[in-house]
């Protein structure tokens, strides 16, 4: 009886610590939504671009930011076109159309982050949910800086859950939406096709029937955005680095190429290397072991996550916040202990965010002029009326 009470007391303390960590992360995320982004002005540019989303037969995709001068948001990356597929554009248009500012974008992205946390809690474990919710890269780059990667994470998770539940129409729909947020969504394809193949003839469903249902969902996910592809058929094939002649990637393979790391110090380069190599190595080793044991389903489930890091580390242009997408691919896995390990590595992935949260932001920071402009756009932002 004493031993049982001790275990209960220990578990109770562990739960108390977990709830405390969750509460601290939640309070910070709410606080961060009210803060002006200091590392990147991307959210303001998204609001600026999207305010022209419906102009002149979607000319947004055939123009550059400088074509909208004298609007103030065009001072950032003026020579860049808009490179993101229509779901992302429409997401930001919902804010710019009503002149809603940066705070509202960050608040909605934070709610989406909370939704992803709930899905981790419901479908994996409490521990996984806590590790995901407390990840510094999301605390900083989602809630403070307003990066939208969490939107793709959500649709990747929903896609995987639908496949595991054999809800093929929903799977097709969520897959279509995820790849129209950003290109990383396509990495789920090998695992998805394997699952479709493995599930044929289960519950009296032939392969043809599964593919028919999946195709229905896929078409449904594209129909609302079809008009965009009529005017710009290449949208899905725009590379992440499109239009950029610069090189920068904090997770790059080559640790000795200074052009890839710009302002970053050697210790930060090594930290990022350690925590981007580690999840890739773990996933690769586990996949190979499973393959040798002829556990092909387990092996294939590692492919999306490992592919994410292979591609991310190979990009000419990358950013810290790209790693926000990685946990979504962990829903393909079935072994909870492995998911917890990879989420623990994700927790430590972005030292840059940890320093920004606990001490102060470092590296390439926005100018005082930029900060003042974004401050004026925090709650109300009519991007087209903010002129030189």
N, C-alpha and C positions, 0 to 999 in steps of 0.2 A: 504493500500500500504506500509506504514512504517513497519507494522508487517511482511508482506511478505518479505521485504528486510532484516529485522532483522533475519528471519528464514534462508534465503538464505546465509546471512553472517555467521550465526552460523554453518550451514552445511558446508560452505566453510572452516571455521576454523577447523572443525572436520576432514574434508578430508585432510587438510594440515597436521594436527597432525598424521593422519594415514599414509600418504605418508612419513612423516619424520621418523616414527617408522620403516616403511618398509625399507627405505633407510639405516637406521642405522643397522638393522638386516642383510641386504644384504651386506653392506660393511664389517661387522664383519665376515660373512660367507666366503667371499672371502679371507679376511685376515687370517682366521683360517686355510684355506686349505694349506697355506704356512708354518704353524707352526708344529713343531715336537710334536707328541702326548706325553703327560706327565703322564697320568693316566693309560693307558693301552697300551700294545704292540700287541694287538690282530690283527691289520691290517698287521703287519709284519709277524706274524705266519700264517695268511691266505695266504699271498703271498708265504711263504715257503712251506706250505702244498700243495697249488694248483700247485706249480711248478712240483710236482710229480703226478699230477692228472691222467695222462695217463700211468704211469709206471706199468709194470708187472701186467696186468689184474686188474687194480684199487686196487692194494695192499694197497693203502693209507688207505682204510677202515678196514684193518685187521692188521695194524701196529700202532706204537706210534711214537711220535716226536723223541724220543731217537734213533729210528731205522735209522734216517737220520743223525746222528752225523757223521762227525764233522761240519756240516753246522751250522752257528751261530744262526739262528732262533730257533734251537732246545734247546737252553738254557732256553727257557721260557716254563713252563708246559711240561717238557720233558716226563712225564709219561702218557700224554693224547693222545688218538687217535683223529682222525678227526670225529666229530659227526654231521656235518651238511649235509643235503640232497644235491643232485647233482646240483640243480640250483645255490645254493650259491657257491659251488665248482667251477662251470664253470664260474660264474661271476668273481671270483678272478683269475681264470686261464687266462681269457682274458687279464689281466694285467701282470701276471707273465710270460706268453708265450712270450710277447714282452719286458720283463724286465722293465716294467713301474713301477715306485716307488709309495710311499705312497701318495704323492701329487695328482697324477692322480686318485687314488682310491677315495680320499676325494672329489676331484673336481666333479667326476661323481656322487657320492652319494649326493653331494650338488645340482647338477642339478636335480636329482630325487626328492629331497626335494622341489625344486622349482616347479617341475611338479605336485607334490601332492598339493602344494599351489594353483596352477592354477585350479586344479579340485575342491578344496574347493570353490574357487571364482566362478567358472562356475556353479556348481551344488548346492551350499548352499548359501553363501553370501560373500560379501567383508569383513565383520567383522570376519567371521569364517576363511577366508583365512589369515587375518592379525594375528589373535590369534595363528593359527597354525604355521605360518612362524616365529613368534617371540618367540616361546617356547624355553626357555633356554636349556632344555634337548637336543633339536635338534641342537641348535647353538653350543653347546659344544661337545656332543658325536657324532654327525654326521659329522660336518664340521671340528672340531678340532681333535677329537680322531679317526674318521674313522670307527665307528660302522655301521654295514650294515642293522640294523632294518628297516630303511626307505625303503629299497628294498621290504620288505614284506608289509609294509604299502601301497605302490603303488599298488601291485597286489590285496590286499584286497579291496582297493577303486575301482579298475577297475572291480573286480568281482561283487561288489555291484551295481555299475552303470549299468553293463550289465544285471543283474537280473531285475533291475527296468525298463530297456528299453525292457525287454523280449527278449534279444538277447542270447538265451540259449546256442548256440555253444560257443560264446565268454565267457559266464559265466562258462561253464565247463572247458574251456581252462585256464582261469585266476585262477580258483579254483585249478586246477592241479599244476599250476606254484607256487601259493602262499604256498601250503603245502610242496612244494619241496624247498622252501627257508628256512623255519623254521616251527616248529610244530604249532605255534599260528594260522596259517591260517585255521586250521580245525574248529576253534570256530565259524566260519560263518555258519557252516553246519545246525544247527537247524533253523535259520532264512531263509536260502536258501531253505530248504525243505518245509517250511511253504509257502514261496512265490511261489514255483513251484505248490504246491497243490491249493493255492488260485487262481492262474492264469489259471488253467485248464479250457478248454472250452471257454476262451476268445480269440477273433480273430480266431475262428474256430480251436483252437489248443486243442487236447485232451491231457490228462495226459501222455499217451503213446508217443505221438508225441513230447511233451516237453522233456520227459526223453530221448528219442532217440536223439534229437538234443544236449541235455546236455552231453550225453554219448560220442557223436562224438567229442565234444570239449575236454572232459576229456581225451579221448584216445590220441587225437592229442597233448595234453600237456604232456603226459607221454612218447610217442614214442621216442622223441629225446634222452631221458635219460634211455631207457629200458635196454641198455647194462650194466648200473651201477647196476640195480636190479638183473640182471642175476648173477653177481659176488657177490653182497651183498644184498640179498632179504629183509633184516631187516631195510634198510635205513630209511624208513618212520616212523619206530617205535623207533628210537633212542631217548630216553628222553633227555630233555634239560640238565639234570644233569649227563648224561652218563659219566662214567669214573672219576667223581670227588668224592673224599671222604671228601672234605671240606664242611663246612657249612657257608653260608653268604647270607643274603637277606635283603637289606635295607627297604623292604616293608613288612617284616614278621608280622604275626599275634601277636606273643608273644613278647611284648616289653621288657620283663624282662629276656630274654635268651641272655646272653652276647656272646655266641658262634655264634649267628646269625648276630651280628653287628660289631664284631671285633674292628676296630679303631674308629668307629662312637661315637660321644659324645651324651649325653642324649637329648640335645635340637634338634640335627639333627634327631635323632630317632623319637622324638615326631612330628617334622615337617613332616617327611615322612609318619608317621602313619596318621596324619590329612589329608594329601592330597592324600592318597591312600584309606583310609576309606571313605572319603567324596564322591568321584565319584561313588564308589560301593553302598553306602547308597542311594544316589540320584537316581541312575539307578534302584535299587531294589524297592524303594518306588514307583517310577513312573510306574514301571512294574506291581506292585501289584494293584495300583489304576486303571490302565488301564484294568487289568484282571477282577477286580470286576465290572467295568462298561461294561464288555463284549466287550471291544475293543481289541480283541485278537491279531490283527495284530500289534498294537502299543506295546502291552505287549511283544510279541515275539521279536520285534525289539530291545528290551533292553538286550536280552539274550547274544549276543556275547560280548558286552562291559562289562556287569556285570561278565560274565564267565572269561574274560581276567583277571580282578582284583581278582577274587576268586582263580584262578590258580596261578597267579603271587605271591600273598601273601602267598600261600601255598608251594611254591618251597623251596627245601632245599638249592639250589644255585640260586641266582638271582642277577640282577644288575640294577643300575639306568636307563640304556639306554633301558631296556625292555619296559619301558612306552612309547617309541617312537611309538610303534605299536598301542597303544590304540585309537588314533584319527581316525584311519582307520575304526573302527567299528561304529563310529558315523554316517557314511553314511547310515546305516540301519534306522536311525531315520528320522522322517519327521518334527518334531517340531523344528524350528530354534532357538527359545529362549532356549530350553533345550540343543541343541548342543552348543550354545554360552556359557551357564553356565558351561558345562562340559569341554569345551576348555579353559575357564577362570581358572578352577581348574587345568587343565593340564599345564597352563602357570606357575603356582606356584609349580608344583609337585616336581621339583628337585632343592632344595636350594643349593645342592652341586654344580650344574652347575652355578647357579647365583653367588655364591661366587667365583668360578673359573674364571668366565668372568670379574666380577667387581673388584675383589681384587687379589686373587691368588689361585691356586689349593690347596686343602687340602686332607688329608687322605693318603691312600697307593699310593705313587708316584713311578714312574719308577726310577731306579738307573741311575747314571751319565753314566755308561757304556752303559746301554740300550739307553739312549738319544743320545749318540754319534753314536751308531750303526744305530738307526733310522734316524738320521740326514744324514748319508751317503747313506741312501736308499730313500731319499725324492723324487728324480726325476728319478733315474735309480736304478734298483734293480735286480741283478742276484742272487737270493737267494741261488742257489746251489753252487755258487763260493765263497760265503762268509763263509770261513772255519776258524776253530780254528787255 
